[in-house]
Amino acid sequence: MQNQIKDKVVVITGASSGIGKVIAKAMAKNGAKVVLGARRKNQMQTIVDEIRNNGGAGVFLETDVTKRTDVLDLVDLALKTYGYLDAIVNNAGISELSRMDELDVEGWDKMIDVNLKGVLYGMAAAIPIFKAQKEGHIVNIISTSGIKIVQMQAVYASTKNAVRTITEAFRQESDGTIRITGISPGFVKTGLVDEMENQEMKKVILKKMEQFAINPEAIANAVIYAISQPKDVEVGDIVIRPSAQN
């Protein structure tokens, strides 16, 4: 199925590291034309240089998904560069884990802005284009957080559950010309925790990641699988986690 993504134009947010970086490189390796968006310009330049040196096609734009105009500009770059948009992968996300009574309001705001509003801005940027084309594919990277409610993840899991709800609601509302897929990774070896401010929680998560986290290539393969399906087939929901994860 992987050859089915050849020449597809795919926008990927949060593409400077972790899952987004691996998705971009895997897509390009299989012939897709990738458009990377993230805040870290230097990292994206390195990724795009590597993609081009290996014969692939890619461009990038410094993008803050909490700013709707940035996301609109990212999608516009895809159109200006390649003339079309086949899919958008809303991958950008952050995690700030803490007890509710610690009142990390700043952390709550950041997660709502990036994890929820960032996804909505991505969808809002792509949907008008997909409607005009009468086809397109939205992939929202969610999380296993929220499928199982646990302590310390109240707001983080809430943002992910909100995206899960939005994804399923849009699937029901769509007439099938625009497909949508929600992919919920479990523990994955990424830098998601690097910017986590709660140092105690950071240690706990890092320990679990060392014990059984899976490689981000597994998530990239899931994205490729979903996008590779024929136009009359929609993969609505994928949960992919380490086999040892509870």
N, C-alpha and C positions, 0 to 999 in steps of 0.2 A: 504493500500500500504506500510506502514512503515515496515512490516515484510520482505519486499523484499530487505532491505538493510542488513539483518542479514549476518554476516561473510564477508561482503564487506570490503576491505582494502582501507581506505580513508586518504589521506594526506591533512592537513589543515594548511595554512600559517596564520600568524597573530593570532595564536591560544591561546595566553596567556591572552587575555581579550576580552571584548566586544562581537561582533558578532561571532568571531572565537571561542572563549571559549564556547559560548552557542551551536554553531554548533557541536563542538567536544563532548560535554557532551550529547547532544540529539542523535547524531549518535551512541555513545557508549551505551546509554540507550536502543536503538533499535537493538543492536546486532552487529554493525559495529566494526571493528578493526581500531582504529584511530591512526594516526601518526601526532603529533603536532610539528609545527615549529614556532619559534618566537625568539626575542632577549632576552626576560626575562625568564631565566632558572628557577628561584625559583617559579614563578607563574605557569609555566607548570608542574613542579614537583608536586605542590599541586593539580592541575587539574587531572593529571594522577593517583595520589594516590587515589583521590576520585573515579575516574572511576573504578580502580581496586578493591577498597573496596566495590563497589556496584556490583561486579561480571563482570565488563566489561574488555575489552582489549585495552591497549594503551601504546604508547611509545612517547618519545619526543626527539628533538635535538635543541640545540641553533642555530638559523638560522637568518641570515641577508639576506633578499631577494634581496638586492642590490648587493650581491656577488653571481655570478652564481655557483661557486663551493659549496657554502653553500646549495643552493637549490638542486643541484645534490646529495649532501650527504644526504639530507633529504629524497629524493625519494629512494636513495640506502638503507637507513635504513628500509624503508617499505619492500623492496625486501628481505633484509637479515633477517628481523624479521618474515615476514609472507609469503614470497615467491611469492608474487603477488601484483599488484596494480590495483584497480578497478576505483578509481577516485581521482582527485586532486581538491581541492577547493582553488583557488587563492583569498585569502581574505585580505591579508595584505594591509594596506593603511594609508595614513596620509593626513591631511588637513591643509593648511596654506592659509587663506583667506586675501586678501588685494587688494587695488586699483592697477591697472597696473602702474600708475605713481609713486607709492611708491617704485617701483623697488626692490622688495624683491627677488632678484636673487637667493639668498641662499635657500629661501623657494621654489622657482620654481624648482631648481635642486633637492631638496629632494623629491618633489612630482613626478617629472618625474622618478627619480630613483626607488622609492618605488611603486608608483601607476601604472606606465607603464612598466618600465623595469623589475620590480619584477614579474609582471604577465607574461611577455614574457619569463623570465627565468623559471618560473613554467611550462609553456607550453612546453618549449624546453627540460626540464628535463623529462616530462611525455610522450611526443609524441613518442619517439623511443620505449619506453616500450609498449605503447599501440599498436603500429604498429606490434611489435613482437608477442604480445598476440592476435592481430586481434580484439581487443575490448578495450574500456576504456571510461571514461567520464571526461570532463573538465568542471568545474563550475567556472566562473569568477564573483566575487562580484563587481558590478559596482556602480552606484548611480543614483538617479533621477537628480542630478546636471548634466547639459549638455542637458538633455531633454528639460528643460526650461532654457534659458540663462538669468542670473541675474548678477547684479553688484557684485564685490568683489570675484567672483568665476572663473575668466577667465582661469587661469592656472589649477586650481583644476578640473574644469569642462572639460577642454581640455584633461587632462590625462584620465578622465573617458570616454569621447567620443572616445578617441583613442582606449581604451579597448573595447568599444561597437563596433567599426568598425572592430577591429581584430577578435572579437568573431563571428560576422556575416560573415566575409570573410572566416574564417576557416570553419564555418558551410557549406558554399557553396562549399568549396574545398574538404571537407571530403566525402568519399564514404559511410558514415554511420556507419562504424565500430568504428570510434571514434566520440562520440557525444559531443556536447558542449552546455552549457547553460549560458546565461547572466542573472544575478539577480540584479536588481537596487532598493536598499532600499531608502526610503525617510528618514524622521527624525526618528531615532531609539535611544533608551536610551542606550548609550554606553559611553566609555571614550575617544572617538575619539578626542574630543576637549580639553582634559586635557593637551596635549602637544602643543596646539596651542599658538604661540608666540604673535599674535595680540590680546591683552587683550580686546580691545573694541569689536572686532568681536566675541571673545569668550563669552562675556556677552550676545550679541545678540542671538547667537546660543543656549546658555544654557537656555535663556528665552523661546525660541521657543520649546526646548526640554521639558521643564517643562510644557508647555501649552498642547502639543498634541503628543509628541513622543510615538511610539509604542515599545513594548518589543522586544528584539532581538530574542526571541523564534519564532516570526512570520517569521523571515528570515531563521532560522534553519528549520522550517517546510517546507518552500519553497525549500530548498536544498534537504531535504529528499524526497519531492514529485518528484522533477526532477530526482533524482538518482534512485527512485523506479520504474520508468516506464519500461515496457518491452523493450527488445533490439531493437525492430523495431519502437519504439516511441521516438522522441526527442522533449523535451520542449526547444524551442530556446530562449525565452525571457520572463522574469517575471519582472513586475514592482510592487513593494509592498510598499505602503506608508500609513501614517495616513489618515483616511477618511476626516479629517479636513484640510489637507495640500493642498495648492493651486497648 
